[in-house]
Amino acid sequence: GLRDVILTVEASSPILDYARIDMRNSKGEFDPEKKIITFRSSEVPEFKTLAPSAQGEISFSIPVKDIIPVSGPNDKKFSFSAIARMDSPDIPTIEGSNKIVASNAVEVKLNSKLLANVEGFYNDADIANSGSLPLKVGQKTTFTLHAKATNVSNDVTDAKIVMTLAPGAKWENNFLPRDANVSFSDRSNELVWNIGNLPAGTGIITNPKELVFQIGIVPSQNQVGSFATLLSKTVFSAKDTFTGQPLEAKLGEKNTNLTEDLGVGDTGK
């Protein structure tokens, strides 16, 4: 048996939000300077005398920060390591000091985060639009959409954004940049933008990757008095080169309530 056991856990990384540590039922002491949590017999009564063959578990959590600190090209490939150490005066070394028994180190890599955004305009500087505002049943009005891709903290490959046009929305085959890898399927009503490789920090330390494209909408009778849906959904996917994991970000529908275009307002109905 061992008496007066002390257990420490060291987990240090700039991506961890130490202000939100949850030690659950096992209360410990956190050292914010050294990033070490210490559990003593005062917090864990079993540590006063740890019987032979005794087993147990201490659970706690440290959330990852909501916003990862990315300010330059070297701010990527974030990870953290954690290691537990236990000592007791009953496991002395030859020199007479307490022997420290260390656990295996746990290495955890952080996935990058993908962010997708779609803005819509009738009054657009890149692609001019036509048609009536307010929208009219049976008449086509065109809008210009700006799809933007942001990748936070790791380089990614096979990046693509798939946008599903809503019923009544038509692909106008007018997009910028003209060399963008874009395809549209009439059968699925899906617009696929193949981005390929996307460096870490895109949209954070540089401008986001952007596709500008035009779609038309012909409202039906049952849409009178409401905003017409332009896109049913948007899915941004890629593979993280640091962790090897698939990544995905999703957006819901995009309609003609274009708050980013102050010239539209309620005329989008």
N, C-alpha and C positions, 0 to 999 in steps of 0.2 A: 504493500500500500504506500501511497504518497500523501504527504500532508502539505498544507499551505501552497497548493498549486497556483501558479500564475500563468495565464494564457494571454498571449499578445498576437494580434493580427495586423500586419502592415500591408496597406493597399494605397499606393501613391500614384496619382495621375492627374493632369490638368483637366481631364474630361469628367472627373467624378464630382458630384454635387454633395459635398460633405455636410452642408447645412440641412440636408434631408435624410441623414442616416436614420435608419429604423432598426433598433436593436431588439424589437419585439419583446419577448418575455425574459430575455437575458440582458440585464442592464450592465453596460460596461462604461469605461471612461475613455473618452476620445481625446487624443493629443493633436490639436490642429496644426502644430508646427511639424511634428514628425510623421503625421498621418498614421498613427498607430492607435488601435483600440485595445484596451487592457481589461481583462476579466479576472477578478480576484474572488476569494472565498466570501467576501462581504456581499458580492453580487451573485455569485454562484455557490450556494451552500455545499454542493457536492465537492467543491475544491478544498474544503477544510480537511477532509480525509477522503482521498480517492482510493477506493478499495481495489484489491487485485482483480484483474479481468473486468473491471468496470468499463462500461461504454456509455457514451452520451453524445449529444449534439448541441451546438450553439448556433443559432441562426440570426443573421442580420442582413440588411440590404443597404447598398449605397447607390442611389440612382445616377445615371449618366445625365450630364447637363442637357437642358433643353436646347441651348445654343452652344455649339462647339466653337472654341476660340480659334477661328481661322482668319489670319491677317496677312499672310504671305505664302509664297509657293512652297515653303518648307513645312507648313502646318498641315501635315497629312499623315496617314498611316498611324493613327492614334491607337494606343493599346494601354492596358494596365496589368500589373502583376500583383498577386497577393500571396503572402506566405504566413503561416501560423507557427508560433514558437511557444513551447511550454517548459517551465522549469520548476523545480522543487528542491528544498534543502536535503531531501532524502535521496537524491541522485547526484552525489558529489563527484567531482573530478579528482585526479591525483593531487592537484594543487590545493584541493580543499574548497574550491569555489563551487557554486551551483552549476550543474551541467544543464545546458539548454538543448532540448530536443526539438528539431525543426521539421516541419512538414514539407511535402513537395510544394514547389511553387506553381501557382496557377497563372497561366498567361492568357489573357483575353484580348482579342482584336476587335476593334470597333468597326462595324459596317459604316460605309458612307451613307448619307441621306440624300435621296432624290427629291426635288421639289419641282412641280409643274404648275404653270400659271397660263391662263388663256384670257386675253383681253379682246374686246370687240369694239369696232368703231364704224359708224356710217361716214363721219367726217374724218377721213384718213389721209395722211400726207404721202403714204407710199402707194396705195392702190385706190383710185377714185371709185366711188360707188354711185348707183343710180336707183331710181324707183321712188315710190311715194313714202312719206312719213307724215302722219301715222300710216302704219301698214294697212293695206286694203285686201280684202278677200279676193283671191283669184289673180292678183297682180304681184309680179316679182319685184322684190327689193333686195339689193345686194349689200353685204356687210363685209368688212375686212377684219379678220381675226389674227391676233398675234399670239402664237404659242411660244412659251419661253421655258427653257430647261435649265435647272440649277443642280449642280453636283457639289456636295459640301467637302468631304474630307479624304477621299481616296480616288485614284484614277479608276474609271470604269470602261468596259468594252461592251459591244453589242447593244449600245443605247438606242432606243427607239421610242417614239410616241405614237400611239394608235388612238385616233379620234373617230368616234362613231357619229356620223351626221344624223340628225333627227329626221323623222318622216316629214316630207315637204321641203327639206333643205337640199340644195343642189350644189354639187362641186363645179366650180367655174373654170377649173384648170388655169388659174392665174395666181402665181405664187412667187415669192422672193425669199432668198436668192434663187436665181434661175438654175443654178447648178446643184441645188439641194436634192438629196435622194428621196423623192416623194413618189408615192404610188397611190392610186385610188381604185377601189373595187365597187362597181355598180351593184354587184350581187349582195355584198355585205354592207354597203354604204359606209365603208371604213377608209379613212385616210391614214396612211402609214408613212411616218417620217423617220427614216433610218438615219440616225446621227452617227453611229459607229463609236469611235473612241471619244471620251469626254474627260478632260483632265480634272483633277481635284481643284476646288476653288472656283470653278466656273459658276458665274452668277454671284460669287461672294467677293473675290478679289479682282475679278474681271466681269465684263458684261455677260449676262446669260446667253446661251445659244438660242437663236430666235428664228422662227419660220413665220412669214407673213403670207396669208392666203385669203382668197375671196370665196365666199359661198353666197348663194341666192336662196331666198325663202319665198314660197308662195303660200300665204296663209289660207286655211280652210274656214268654212262657216262656223265650225264649232270652236274656233279660236277667237272669235269676236270678243273684245273687251279684256283679253288677257295677253301676256307676253308670249311670243312664239319661241319655241325651243330651236336652237341652232345646232347644238351638239348634245347628244344623249349622255356621253361619258368620254373621259380621257384617261388613258393608262400610259404611264411612263415607266419603262423597265430597262434594266441594264444588269451587267455582271460586275461585281466588285473584284478588282485585280489583287487587292491586299488580303481579303478574307476568302475569296473564291465563292462568295454567296450571291444568289440572285437577289436583286433589289427591285422594288416596285413602289410607285406612288400613283394614287388615283384621284381624279376629280369627278364631281357630279355633273349635272347638266349645265349648259350655258345657254341662256335665252337672250331675248332682245331687250331685257332690262339692263342696258349698258351704262352703268353708273360711271364708267371711266370716260365716256363721251358725253360731256355736258350738253351737247347740242341735240341729244336724242331724248333723254328723259321719258316722259309718259308717251311720247310719240312712237315708242317701240311697241305699243299695244296695237 
